[in-house]
């Protein structure tokens, strides 16, 4: 995800998620919601493909990668 949204946005996502859920449990959807809000993009398909897909999706930056979130 870092390569998809950029280093600064990724750090902001991680920081926001950590501070929002410190001391309590969170779901995958909670993470997706934070990532969407912080990045300003719909990353649902991307995150769900990594978490629940039968195969690992191609990684951003690789020649065969195509974004499905734009």
CHARMM internal coordinates of N, CA and C (Angstrom, degrees):
IC EDIT
DIST 1 N 1 CA 1.4393
DIST 1 CA 1 C 1.5203
ANGL 1 N 1 CA 1 C 110.63
DIST 1 C 2 N 1.3106
ANGL 1 CA 1 C 2 N 115.82
DIHE 1 N 1 CA 1 C 2 N -31.29
DIST 2 N 2 CA 1.4719
ANGL 1 C 2 N 2 CA 119.65
DIHE 1 CA 1 C 2 N 2 CA 179.13
DIST 2 CA 2 C 1.5238
ANGL 2 N 2 CA 2 C 111.41
DIHE 1 C 2 N 2 CA 2 C -55.58
DIST 2 C 3 N 1.3231
ANGL 2 CA 2 C 3 N 117.31
DIHE 2 N 2 CA 2 C 3 N -43.47
DIST 3 N 3 CA 1.4587
ANGL 2 C 3 N 3 CA 120.53
DIHE 2 CA 2 C 3 N 3 CA 179.83
DIST 3 CA 3 C 1.5232
ANGL 3 N 3 CA 3 C 111.86
DIHE 2 C 3 N 3 CA 3 C -70.74
DIST 3 C 4 N 1.3080
ANGL 3 CA 3 C 4 N 117.46
DIHE 3 N 3 CA 3 C 4 N -29.74
DIST 4 N 4 CA 1.4583
ANGL 3 C 4 N 4 CA 121.72
DIHE 3 CA 3 C 4 N 4 CA -179.18
DIST 4 CA 4 C 1.5288
ANGL 4 N 4 CA 4 C 111.67
DIHE 3 C 4 N 4 CA 4 C -72.76
DIST 4 C 5 N 1.3315
ANGL 4 CA 4 C 5 N 117.60
DIHE 4 N 4 CA 4 C 5 N -45.26
DIST 5 N 5 CA 1.4692
ANGL 4 C 5 N 5 CA 120.98
DIHE 4 CA 4 C 5 N 5 CA -174.11
DIST 5 CA 5 C 1.5200
ANGL 5 N 5 CA 5 C 113.26
DIHE 4 C 5 N 5 CA 5 C -101.87
DIST 5 C 6 N 1.3289
ANGL 5 CA 5 C 6 N 117.29
DIHE 5 N 5 CA 5 C 6 N -13.02
DIST 6 N 6 CA 1.4619
ANGL 5 C 6 N 6 CA 121.36
DIHE 5 CA 5 C 6 N 6 CA -177.55
DIST 6 CA 6 C 1.5154
ANGL 6 N 6 CA 6 C 111.71
DIHE 5 C 6 N 6 CA 6 C 96.29
DIST 6 C 7 N 1.3149
ANGL 6 CA 6 C 7 N 114.44
DIHE 6 N 6 CA 6 C 7 N 154.87
DIST 7 N 7 CA 1.4700
ANGL 6 C 7 N 7 CA 121.76
DIHE 6 CA 6 C 7 N 7 CA -174.84
DIST 7 CA 7 C 1.5295
ANGL 7 N 7 CA 7 C 112.54
DIHE 6 C 7 N 7 CA 7 C -58.90
DIST 7 C 8 N 1.3155
ANGL 7 CA 7 C 8 N 117.34
DIHE 7 N 7 CA 7 C 8 N -48.61
DIST 8 N 8 CA 1.4676
ANGL 7 C 8 N 8 CA 120.56
DIHE 7 CA 7 C 8 N 8 CA -176.25
DIST 8 CA 8 C 1.5272
ANGL 8 N 8 CA 8 C 111.72
DIHE 7 C 8 N 8 CA 8 C -64.58
DIST 8 C 9 N 1.3221
ANGL 8 CA 8 C 9 N 116.87
DIHE 8 N 8 CA 8 C 9 N -45.19
DIST 9 N 9 CA 1.4611
ANGL 8 C 9 N 9 CA 120.59
DIHE 8 CA 8 C 9 N 9 CA 179.45
DIST 9 CA 9 C 1.5280
ANGL 9 N 9 CA 9 C 110.41
DIHE 8 C 9 N 9 CA 9 C -64.85
DIST 9 C 10 N 1.3211
ANGL 9 CA 9 C 10 N 116.91
DIHE 9 N 9 CA 9 C 10 N -40.29
DIST 10 N 10 CA 1.4596
ANGL 9 C 10 N 10 CA 120.08
DIHE 9 CA 9 C 10 N 10 CA 178.60
DIST 10 CA 10 C 1.5282
ANGL 10 N 10 CA 10 C 110.85
DIHE 9 C 10 N 10 CA 10 C -61.53
DIST 10 C 11 N 1.3187
ANGL 10 CA 10 C 11 N 116.95
DIHE 10 N 10 CA 10 C 11 N -44.94
DIST 11 N 11 CA 1.4709
ANGL 10 C 11 N 11 CA 120.04
DIHE 10 CA 10 C 11 N 11 CA 177.39
DIST 11 CA 11 C 1.5212
ANGL 11 N 11 CA 11 C 111.02
DIHE 10 C 11 N 11 CA 11 C -60.92
DIST 11 C 12 N 1.3284
ANGL 11 CA 11 C 12 N 116.64
DIHE 11 N 11 CA 11 C 12 N -40.53
DIST 12 N 12 CA 1.4655
ANGL 11 C 12 N 12 CA 120.38
DIHE 11 CA 11 C 12 N 12 CA 178.40
DIST 12 CA 12 C 1.5298
ANGL 12 N 12 CA 12 C 111.42
DIHE 11 C 12 N 12 CA 12 C -64.39
DIST 12 C 13 N 1.3225
ANGL 12 CA 12 C 13 N 116.57
DIHE 12 N 12 CA 12 C 13 N -39.96
DIST 13 N 13 CA 1.4666
ANGL 12 C 13 N 13 CA 120.55
DIHE 12 CA 12 C 13 N 13 CA 177.20
DIST 13 CA 13 C 1.5204
ANGL 13 N 13 CA 13 C 109.99
DIHE 12 C 13 N 13 CA 13 C -61.39
DIST 13 C 14 N 1.3206
ANGL 13 CA 13 C 14 N 116.58
DIHE 13 N 13 CA 13 C 14 N -50.54
DIST 14 N 14 CA 1.4578
ANGL 13 C 14 N 14 CA 120.71
DIHE 13 CA 13 C 14 N 14 CA -178.01
DIST 14 CA 14 C 1.5313
ANGL 14 N 14 CA 14 C 111.53
DIHE 13 C 14 N 14 CA 14 C -61.73
DIST 14 C 15 N 1.3153
ANGL 14 CA 14 C 15 N 116.95
DIHE 14 N 14 CA 14 C 15 N -45.63
DIST 15 N 15 CA 1.4658
ANGL 14 C 15 N 15 CA 121.83
DIHE 14 CA 14 C 15 N 15 CA 179.95
DIST 15 CA 15 C 1.5306
ANGL 15 N 15 CA 15 C 110.56
DIHE 14 C 15 N 15 CA 15 C -61.87
DIST 15 C 16 N 1.3258
ANGL 15 CA 15 C 16 N 116.38
DIHE 15 N 15 CA 15 C 16 N -46.54
DIST 16 N 16 CA 1.4586
ANGL 15 C 16 N 16 CA 120.60
DIHE 15 CA 15 C 16 N 16 CA -179.22
DIST 16 CA 16 C 1.5205
ANGL 16 N 16 CA 16 C 111.14
DIHE 15 C 16 N 16 CA 16 C -63.77
DIST 16 C 17 N 1.3172
ANGL 16 CA 16 C 17 N 116.88
DIHE 16 N 16 CA 16 C 17 N -43.24
DIST 17 N 17 CA 1.4588
ANGL 16 C 17 N 17 CA 119.92
DIHE 16 CA 16 C 17 N 17 CA 178.79
DIST 17 CA 17 C 1.5253
ANGL 17 N 17 CA 17 C 110.84
DIHE 16 C 17 N 17 CA 17 C -61.97
DIST 17 C 18 N 1.3067
ANGL 17 CA 17 C 18 N 116.62
DIHE 17 N 17 CA 17 C 18 N -46.87
DIST 18 N 18 CA 1.4598
ANGL 17 C 18 N 18 CA 120.87
DIHE 17 CA 17 C 18 N 18 CA -179.33
DIST 18 CA 18 C 1.5313
ANGL 18 N 18 CA 18 C 111.40
DIHE 17 C 18 N 18 CA 18 C -60.22
DIST 18 C 19 N 1.3116
ANGL 18 CA 18 C 19 N 116.77
DIHE 18 N 18 CA 18 C 19 N -48.80
DIST 19 N 19 CA 1.4697
ANGL 18 C 19 N 19 CA 118.77
DIHE 18 CA 18 C 19 N 19 CA -177.61
DIST 19 CA 19 C 1.5278
ANGL 19 N 19 CA 19 C 111.82
DIHE 18 C 19 N 19 CA 19 C -70.32
DIST 19 C 20 N 1.3165
ANGL 19 CA 19 C 20 N 117.48
DIHE 19 N 19 CA 19 C 20 N -29.98
DIST 20 N 20 CA 1.4635
ANGL 19 C 20 N 20 CA 120.24
DIHE 19 CA 19 C 20 N 20 CA 180.00
DIST 20 CA 20 C 1.5256
ANGL 20 N 20 CA 20 C 112.78
DIHE 19 C 20 N 20 CA 20 C -73.00
DIST 20 C 21 N 1.3239
ANGL 20 CA 20 C 21 N 117.00
DIHE 20 N 20 CA 20 C 21 N -29.08
DIST 21 N 21 CA 1.4667
ANGL 20 C 21 N 21 CA 119.78
DIHE 20 CA 20 C 21 N 21 CA -173.62
DIST 21 CA 21 C 1.5272
ANGL 21 N 21 CA 21 C 113.75
DIHE 20 C 21 N 21 CA 21 C -119.83
DIST 21 C 22 N 1.3158
ANGL 21 CA 21 C 22 N 117.70
DIHE 21 N 21 CA 21 C 22 N 16.54
DIST 22 N 22 CA 1.4565
ANGL 21 C 22 N 22 CA 120.23
DIHE 21 CA 21 C 22 N 22 CA 177.50
DIST 22 CA 22 C 1.5265
ANGL 22 N 22 CA 22 C 109.28
DIHE 21 C 22 N 22 CA 22 C -60.61
DIST 22 C 23 N 1.3200
ANGL 22 CA 22 C 23 N 115.82
DIHE 22 N 22 CA 22 C 23 N 128.59
DIST 23 N 23 CA 1.4526
ANGL 22 C 23 N 23 CA 120.99
DIHE 22 CA 22 C 23 N 23 CA 176.55
DIST 23 CA 23 C 1.5132
ANGL 23 N 23 CA 23 C 115.06
DIHE 22 C 23 N 23 CA 23 C 81.83
DIST 23 C 24 N 1.3228
ANGL 23 CA 23 C 24 N 117.21
DIHE 23 N 23 CA 23 C 24 N 6.54
DIST 24 N 24 CA 1.4656
ANGL 23 C 24 N 24 CA 119.45
DIHE 23 CA 23 C 24 N 24 CA 176.84
DIST 24 CA 24 C 1.5252
ANGL 24 N 24 CA 24 C 109.44
DIHE 23 C 24 N 24 CA 24 C -147.09
DIST 24 C 25 N 1.3063
ANGL 24 CA 24 C 25 N 115.28
DIHE 24 N 24 CA 24 C 25 N 162.41
DIST 25 N 25 CA 1.4694
ANGL 24 C 25 N 25 CA 119.12
DIHE 24 CA 24 C 25 N 25 CA -178.57
DIST 25 CA 25 C 1.5230
ANGL 25 N 25 CA 25 C 110.29
DIHE 24 C 25 N 25 CA 25 C -80.54
DIST 25 C 26 N 1.3092
ANGL 25 CA 25 C 26 N 113.93
DIHE 25 N 25 CA 25 C 26 N 158.66
DIST 26 N 26 CA 1.4569
ANGL 25 C 26 N 26 CA 121.08
DIHE 25 CA 25 C 26 N 26 CA 179.46
DIST 26 CA 26 C 1.5211
ANGL 26 N 26 CA 26 C 108.68
DIHE 25 C 26 N 26 CA 26 C -140.66
DIST 26 C 27 N 1.3013
ANGL 26 CA 26 C 27 N 115.09
DIHE 26 N 26 CA 26 C 27 N 155.56
DIST 27 N 27 CA 1.4590
ANGL 26 C 27 N 27 CA 121.12
DIHE 26 CA 26 C 27 N 27 CA 178.90
DIST 27 CA 27 C 1.5279
ANGL 27 N 27 CA 27 C 110.19
DIHE 26 C 27 N 27 CA 27 C -102.46
DIST 27 C 28 N 1.3178
ANGL 27 CA 27 C 28 N 114.86
DIHE 27 N 27 CA 27 C 28 N 170.28
DIST 28 N 28 CA 1.4598
ANGL 27 C 28 N 28 CA 119.34
DIHE 27 CA 27 C 28 N 28 CA 173.26
DIST 28 CA 28 C 1.5211
ANGL 28 N 28 CA 28 C 110.14
DIHE 27 C 28 N 28 CA 28 C -59.07
DIST 28 C 29 N 1.3324
ANGL 28 CA 28 C 29 N 116.58
DIHE 28 N 28 CA 28 C 29 N -40.02
DIST 29 N 29 CA 1.4563
ANGL 28 C 29 N 29 CA 119.79
DIHE 28 CA 28 C 29 N 29 CA 179.83
DIST 29 CA 29 C 1.5212
ANGL 29 N 29 CA 29 C 111.32
DIHE 28 C 29 N 29 CA 29 C -63.72
DIST 29 C 30 N 1.3281
ANGL 29 CA 29 C 30 N 117.52
DIHE 29 N 29 CA 29 C 30 N -34.75
DIST 30 N 30 CA 1.4632
ANGL 29 C 30 N 30 CA 120.30
DIHE 29 CA 29 C 30 N 30 CA 175.35
DIST 30 CA 30 C 1.5237
ANGL 30 N 30 CA 30 C 110.11
DIHE 29 C 30 N 30 CA 30 C -60.11
DIST 30 C 31 N 1.3232
ANGL 30 CA 30 C 31 N 116.52
DIHE 30 N 30 CA 30 C 31 N -44.01
DIST 31 N 31 CA 1.4607
ANGL 30 C 31 N 31 CA 120.40
DIHE 30 CA 30 C 31 N 31 CA 178.65
DIST 31 CA 31 C 1.5300
ANGL 31 N 31 CA 31 C 110.84
DIHE 30 C 31 N 31 CA 31 C -63.19
DIST 31 C 32 N 1.3274
ANGL 31 CA 31 C 32 N 115.87
DIHE 31 N 31 CA 31 C 32 N -45.44
DIST 32 N 32 CA 1.4666
ANGL 31 C 32 N 32 CA 120.23
DIHE 31 CA 31 C 32 N 32 CA 179.11
DIST 32 CA 32 C 1.5248
ANGL 32 N 32 CA 32 C 110.12
DIHE 31 C 32 N 32 CA 32 C -59.47
DIST 32 C 33 N 1.3183
ANGL 32 CA 32 C 33 N 116.93
DIHE 32 N 32 CA 32 C 33 N -43.89
DIST 33 N 33 CA 1.4679
ANGL 32 C 33 N 33 CA 120.81
DIHE 32 CA 32 C 33 N 33 CA -179.72
DIST 33 CA 33 C 1.5273
ANGL 33 N 33 CA 33 C 111.27
DIHE 32 C 33 N 33 CA 33 C -60.16
DIST 33 C 34 N 1.3283
ANGL 33 CA 33 C 34 N 116.57
DIHE 33 N 33 CA 33 C 34 N -43.58
DIST 34 N 34 CA 1.4662
ANGL 33 C 34 N 34 CA 120.32
DIHE 33 CA 33 C 34 N 34 CA 177.94
DIST 34 CA 34 C 1.5277
ANGL 34 N 34 CA 34 C 109.85
DIHE 33 C 34 N 34 CA 34 C -64.91
DIST 34 C 35 N 1.3254
ANGL 34 CA 34 C 35 N 116.79
DIHE 34 N 34 CA 34 C 35 N -46.78
DIST 35 N 35 CA 1.4688
ANGL 34 C 35 N 35 CA 120.40
DIHE 34 CA 34 C 35 N 35 CA -179.14
DIST 35 CA 35 C 1.5240
ANGL 35 N 35 CA 35 C 111.23
DIHE 34 C 35 N 35 CA 35 C -60.05
DIST 35 C 36 N 1.3224
ANGL 35 CA 35 C 36 N 117.07
DIHE 35 N 35 CA 35 C 36 N -42.84
DIST 36 N 36 CA 1.4690
ANGL 35 C 36 N 36 CA 120.67
DIHE 35 CA 35 C 36 N 36 CA 178.48
DIST 36 CA 36 C 1.5221
ANGL 36 N 36 CA 36 C 111.06
DIHE 35 C 36 N 36 CA 36 C -62.46
DIST 36 C 37 N 1.3135
ANGL 36 CA 36 C 37 N 115.71
DIHE 36 N 36 CA 36 C 37 N -47.86
DIST 37 N 37 CA 1.4747
ANGL 36 C 37 N 37 CA 120.71
DIHE 36 CA 36 C 37 N 37 CA -177.12
DIST 37 CA 37 C 1.5263
ANGL 37 N 37 CA 37 C 111.39
DIHE 36 C 37 N 37 CA 37 C -63.59
DIST 37 C 38 N 1.3183
ANGL 37 CA 37 C 38 N 116.72
DIHE 37 N 37 CA 37 C 38 N -47.32
DIST 38 N 38 CA 1.4635
ANGL 37 C 38 N 38 CA 121.03
DIHE 37 CA 37 C 38 N 38 CA -175.65
DIST 38 CA 38 C 1.5319
ANGL 38 N 38 CA 38 C 111.47
DIHE 37 C 38 N 38 CA 38 C -70.62
DIST 38 C 39 N 1.3265
ANGL 38 CA 38 C 39 N 117.10
DIHE 38 N 38 CA 38 C 39 N -40.85
DIST 39 N 39 CA 1.4668
ANGL 38 C 39 N 39 CA 120.37
DIHE 38 CA 38 C 39 N 39 CA -177.14
DIST 39 CA 39 C 1.5265
ANGL 39 N 39 CA 39 C 112.57
DIHE 38 C 39 N 39 CA 39 C -81.37
DIST 39 C 40 N 1.3254
ANGL 39 CA 39 C 40 N 116.67
DIHE 39 N 39 CA 39 C 40 N -21.48
DIST 40 N 40 CA 1.4566
ANGL 39 C 40 N 40 CA 119.80
DIHE 39 CA 39 C 40 N 40 CA -175.71
DIST 40 CA 40 C 1.5192
ANGL 40 N 40 CA 40 C 112.58
DIHE 39 C 40 N 40 CA 40 C 75.21
DIST 40 C 41 N 1.3203
ANGL 40 CA 40 C 41 N 116.38
DIHE 40 N 40 CA 40 C 41 N 18.14
DIST 41 N 41 CA 1.4685
ANGL 40 C 41 N 41 CA 122.23
DIHE 40 CA 40 C 41 N 41 CA -178.51
DIST 41 CA 41 C 1.5193
ANGL 41 N 41 CA 41 C 109.28
DIHE 40 C 41 N 41 CA 41 C -129.95
DIST 41 C 42 N 1.3115
ANGL 41 CA 41 C 42 N 116.40
DIHE 41 N 41 CA 41 C 42 N 157.86
DIST 42 N 42 CA 1.4573
ANGL 41 C 42 N 42 CA 121.10
DIHE 41 CA 41 C 42 N 42 CA 173.76
DIST 42 CA 42 C 1.5256
ANGL 42 N 42 CA 42 C 108.04
DIHE 41 C 42 N 42 CA 42 C -89.55
DIST 42 C 43 N 1.3189
ANGL 42 CA 42 C 43 N 116.03
DIHE 42 N 42 CA 42 C 43 N 103.42
DIST 43 N 43 CA 1.4646
ANGL 42 C 43 N 43 CA 122.19
DIHE 42 CA 42 C 43 N 43 CA -177.53
DIST 43 CA 43 C 1.5262
ANGL 43 N 43 CA 43 C 112.02
DIHE 42 C 43 N 43 CA 43 C -101.94
DIST 43 C 44 N 1.3235
ANGL 43 CA 43 C 44 N 116.89
DIHE 43 N 43 CA 43 C 44 N 9.74
DIST 44 N 44 CA 1.4587
ANGL 43 C 44 N 44 CA 121.50
DIHE 43 CA 43 C 44 N 44 CA -176.00
DIST 44 CA 44 C 1.5214
ANGL 44 N 44 CA 44 C 112.10
DIHE 43 C 44 N 44 CA 44 C -54.40
DIST 44 C 45 N 1.3134
ANGL 44 CA 44 C 45 N 117.48
DIHE 44 N 44 CA 44 C 45 N -52.80
DIST 45 N 45 CA 1.4636
ANGL 44 C 45 N 45 CA 120.85
DIHE 44 CA 44 C 45 N 45 CA -178.12
DIST 45 CA 45 C 1.5093
ANGL 45 N 45 CA 45 C 112.33
DIHE 44 C 45 N 45 CA 45 C -60.99
DIST 45 C 46 N 1.3100
ANGL 45 CA 45 C 46 N 116.14
DIHE 45 N 45 CA 45 C 46 N -40.62
DIST 46 N 46 CA 1.4656
ANGL 45 C 46 N 46 CA 120.90
DIHE 45 CA 45 C 46 N 46 CA -179.78
DIST 46 CA 46 C 1.5328
ANGL 46 N 46 CA 46 C 111.26
DIHE 45 C 46 N 46 CA 46 C -63.68
DIST 46 C 47 N 1.3252
ANGL 46 CA 46 C 47 N 116.61
DIHE 46 N 46 CA 46 C 47 N -50.40
DIST 47 N 47 CA 1.4692
ANGL 46 C 47 N 47 CA 120.15
DIHE 46 CA 46 C 47 N 47 CA -177.92
DIST 47 CA 47 C 1.5225
ANGL 47 N 47 CA 47 C 110.52
DIHE 46 C 47 N 47 CA 47 C -66.39
DIST 47 C 48 N 1.3204
ANGL 47 CA 47 C 48 N 117.30
DIHE 47 N 47 CA 47 C 48 N -44.43
DIST 48 N 48 CA 1.4666
ANGL 47 C 48 N 48 CA 120.14
DIHE 47 CA 47 C 48 N 48 CA -179.37
DIST 48 CA 48 C 1.5300
ANGL 48 N 48 CA 48 C 111.59
DIHE 47 C 48 N 48 CA 48 C -63.05
DIST 48 C 49 N 1.3220
ANGL 48 CA 48 C 49 N 117.95
DIHE 48 N 48 CA 48 C 49 N -36.63
DIST 49 N 49 CA 1.4636
ANGL 48 C 49 N 49 CA 120.53
DIHE 48 CA 48 C 49 N 49 CA 177.28
DIST 49 CA 49 C 1.5232
ANGL 49 N 49 CA 49 C 110.94
DIHE 48 C 49 N 49 CA 49 C -62.51
DIST 49 C 50 N 1.3311
ANGL 49 CA 49 C 50 N 116.78
DIHE 49 N 49 CA 49 C 50 N -40.72
DIST 50 N 50 CA 1.4671
ANGL 49 C 50 N 50 CA 120.57
DIHE 49 CA 49 C 50 N 50 CA 178.47
DIST 50 CA 50 C 1.5260
ANGL 50 N 50 CA 50 C 111.23
DIHE 49 C 50 N 50 CA 50 C -69.45
DIST 50 C 51 N 1.3116
ANGL 50 CA 50 C 51 N 117.08
DIHE 50 N 50 CA 50 C 51 N -39.84
DIST 51 N 51 CA 1.4633
ANGL 50 C 51 N 51 CA 120.42
DIHE 50 CA 50 C 51 N 51 CA -175.41
DIST 51 CA 51 C 1.5234
ANGL 51 N 51 CA 51 C 113.45
DIHE 50 C 51 N 51 CA 51 C -79.18
DIST 51 C 52 N 1.3214
ANGL 51 CA 51 C 52 N 116.95
DIHE 51 N 51 CA 51 C 52 N -40.37
DIST 52 N 52 CA 1.4604
ANGL 51 C 52 N 52 CA 120.33
DIHE 51 CA 51 C 52 N 52 CA -168.84
DIST 52 CA 52 C 1.5219
ANGL 52 N 52 CA 52 C 114.90
DIHE 51 C 52 N 52 CA 52 C -120.60
DIST 52 C 53 N 1.3173
ANGL 52 CA 52 C 53 N 118.55
DIHE 52 N 52 CA 52 C 53 N -5.14
DIST 53 N 53 CA 1.4600
ANGL 52 C 53 N 53 CA 120.58
DIHE 52 CA 52 C 53 N 53 CA -177.78
DIST 53 CA 53 C 1.5165
ANGL 53 N 53 CA 53 C 112.27
DIHE 52 C 53 N 53 CA 53 C -68.26
DIST 53 C 54 N 1.3216
ANGL 53 CA 53 C 54 N 115.63
DIHE 53 N 53 CA 53 C 54 N 156.84
DIST 54 N 54 CA 1.4674
ANGL 53 C 54 N 54 CA 121.21
DIHE 53 CA 53 C 54 N 54 CA 178.35
DIST 54 CA 54 C 1.5245
ANGL 54 N 54 CA 54 C 111.62
DIHE 53 C 54 N 54 CA 54 C -71.26
DIST 54 C 55 N 1.3269
ANGL 54 CA 54 C 55 N 116.41
DIHE 54 N 54 CA 54 C 55 N -28.03
DIST 55 N 55 CA 1.4611
ANGL 54 C 55 N 55 CA 121.38
DIHE 54 CA 54 C 55 N 55 CA 177.39
DIST 55 CA 55 C 1.5286
ANGL 55 N 55 CA 55 C 108.25
DIHE 54 C 55 N 55 CA 55 C -130.10
DIST 55 C 56 N 1.3018
ANGL 55 CA 55 C 56 N 115.80
DIHE 55 N 55 CA 55 C 56 N 157.24
DIST 56 N 56 CA 1.4568
ANGL 55 C 56 N 56 CA 120.29
DIHE 55 CA 55 C 56 N 56 CA 177.31
DIST 56 CA 56 C 1.5220
ANGL 56 N 56 CA 56 C 108.45
DIHE 55 C 56 N 56 CA 56 C -72.86
DIST 56 C 57 N 1.3206
ANGL 56 CA 56 C 57 N 117.45
DIHE 56 N 56 CA 56 C 57 N 126.36
DIST 57 N 57 CA 1.4679
ANGL 56 C 57 N 57 CA 119.16
DIHE 56 CA 56 C 57 N 57 CA 179.35
DIST 57 CA 57 C 1.5244
ANGL 57 N 57 CA 57 C 110.89
DIHE 56 C 57 N 57 CA 57 C -64.68
DIST 57 C 58 N 1.3254
ANGL 57 CA 57 C 58 N 116.91
DIHE 57 N 57 CA 57 C 58 N 156.66
DIST 58 N 58 CA 1.4649
ANGL 57 C 58 N 58 CA 119.59
DIHE 57 CA 57 C 58 N 58 CA 176.15
DIST 58 CA 58 C 1.5326
ANGL 58 N 58 CA 58 C 110.84
DIHE 57 C 58 N 58 CA 58 C -57.30
DIST 58 C 59 N 1.2939
ANGL 58 CA 58 C 59 N 116.15
DIHE 58 N 58 CA 58 C 59 N 147.36
DIST 59 N 59 CA 1.4569
ANGL 58 C 59 N 59 CA 122.08
DIHE 58 CA 58 C 59 N 59 CA -176.97
DIST 59 CA 59 C 1.5227
ANGL 59 N 59 CA 59 C 111.01
DIHE 58 C 59 N 59 CA 59 C -88.12
DIST 59 C 60 N 1.3285
ANGL 59 CA 59 C 60 N 117.26
DIHE 59 N 59 CA 59 C 60 N 136.38
DIST 60 N 60 CA 1.4766
ANGL 59 C 60 N 60 CA 119.77
DIHE 59 CA 59 C 60 N 60 CA 176.17
DIST 60 CA 60 C 1.5261
ANGL 60 N 60 CA 60 C 110.79
DIHE 59 C 60 N 60 CA 60 C -52.94
DIST 60 C 61 N 1.2957
ANGL 60 CA 60 C 61 N 115.18
DIHE 60 N 60 CA 60 C 61 N 142.34
DIST 61 N 61 CA 1.4544
ANGL 60 C 61 N 61 CA 120.20
DIHE 60 CA 60 C 61 N 61 CA 179.92
DIST 61 CA 61 C 1.5219
ANGL 61 N 61 CA 61 C 113.37
DIHE 60 C 61 N 61 CA 61 C 94.77
DIST 61 C 62 N 1.3181
ANGL 61 CA 61 C 62 N 116.69
DIHE 61 N 61 CA 61 C 62 N -16.37
DIST 62 N 62 CA 1.4533
ANGL 61 C 62 N 62 CA 120.30
DIHE 61 CA 61 C 62 N 62 CA 176.71
DIST 62 CA 62 C 1.5238
ANGL 62 N 62 CA 62 C 108.89
DIHE 61 C 62 N 62 CA 62 C -85.04
DIST 62 C 63 N 1.3250
ANGL 62 CA 62 C 63 N 117.62
DIHE 62 N 62 CA 62 C 63 N 151.31
DIST 63 N 63 CA 1.4677
ANGL 62 C 63 N 63 CA 120.98
DIHE 62 CA 62 C 63 N 63 CA -175.18
DIST 63 CA 63 C 1.5299
ANGL 63 N 63 CA 63 C 114.22
DIHE 62 C 63 N 63 CA 63 C -57.99
DIST 63 C 64 N 1.3372
ANGL 63 CA 63 C 64 N 118.34
DIHE 63 N 63 CA 63 C 64 N -29.50
DIST 64 N 64 CA 1.4586
ANGL 63 C 64 N 64 CA 120.76
DIHE 63 CA 63 C 64 N 64 CA -176.54
DIST 64 CA 64 C 1.5241
ANGL 64 N 64 CA 64 C 113.47
DIHE 63 C 64 N 64 CA 64 C -91.52
DIST 64 C 65 N 1.3306
ANGL 64 CA 64 C 65 N 117.99
DIHE 64 N 64 CA 64 C 65 N 4.06
DIST 65 N 65 CA 1.4590
ANGL 64 C 65 N 65 CA 120.63
DIHE 64 CA 64 C 65 N 65 CA -176.42
DIST 65 CA 65 C 1.5183
ANGL 65 N 65 CA 65 C 112.61
DIHE 64 C 65 N 65 CA 65 C -82.72
DIST 65 C 66 N 1.3296
ANGL 65 CA 65 C 66 N 115.79
DIHE 65 N 65 CA 65 C 66 N 133.58
DIST 66 N 66 CA 1.4437
ANGL 65 C 66 N 66 CA 122.66
DIHE 65 CA 65 C 66 N 66 CA 174.89
DIST 66 CA 66 C 1.5139
ANGL 66 N 66 CA 66 C 107.29
DIHE 65 C 66 N 66 CA 66 C -130.95
DIST 66 C 67 N 1.3289
ANGL 66 CA 66 C 67 N 117.94
DIHE 66 N 66 CA 66 C 67 N 127.45
DIST 67 N 67 CA 1.4538
ANGL 66 C 67 N 67 CA 121.55
DIHE 66 CA 66 C 67 N 67 CA -179.73
DIST 67 CA 67 C 1.5113
ANGL 67 N 67 CA 67 C 110.28
DIHE 66 C 67 N 67 CA 67 C -72.33
DIST 67 C 68 N 1.3414
ANGL 67 CA 67 C 68 N 115.95
DIHE 67 N 67 CA 67 C 68 N 132.25
DIST 68 N 68 CA 1.4637
ANGL 67 C 68 N 68 CA 120.38
DIHE 67 CA 67 C 68 N 68 CA 174.23
DIST 68 CA 68 C 1.5181
ANGL 68 N 68 CA 68 C 110.57
DIHE 67 C 68 N 68 CA 68 C -107.53
DIST 68 C 69 N 1.3350
ANGL 68 CA 68 C 69 N 117.19
DIHE 68 N 68 CA 68 C 69 N 11.92
DIST 69 N 69 CA 1.4601
ANGL 68 C 69 N 69 CA 120.78
DIHE 68 CA 68 C 69 N 69 CA -178.39
DIST 69 CA 69 C 1.5149
ANGL 69 N 69 CA 69 C 112.56
DIHE 68 C 69 N 69 CA 69 C -109.18
DIST 69 C 70 N 1.3254
ANGL 69 CA 69 C 70 N 118.46
DIHE 69 N 69 CA 69 C 70 N -2.40
DIST 70 N 70 CA 1.4623
ANGL 69 C 70 N 70 CA 120.74
DIHE 69 CA 69 C 70 N 70 CA -179.28
DIST 70 CA 70 C 1.5091
ANGL 70 N 70 CA 70 C 110.91
DIHE 69 C 70 N 70 CA 70 C -87.23
END
COOR INIT
IC SEED 1 N 1 CA 1 C
IC BUILD
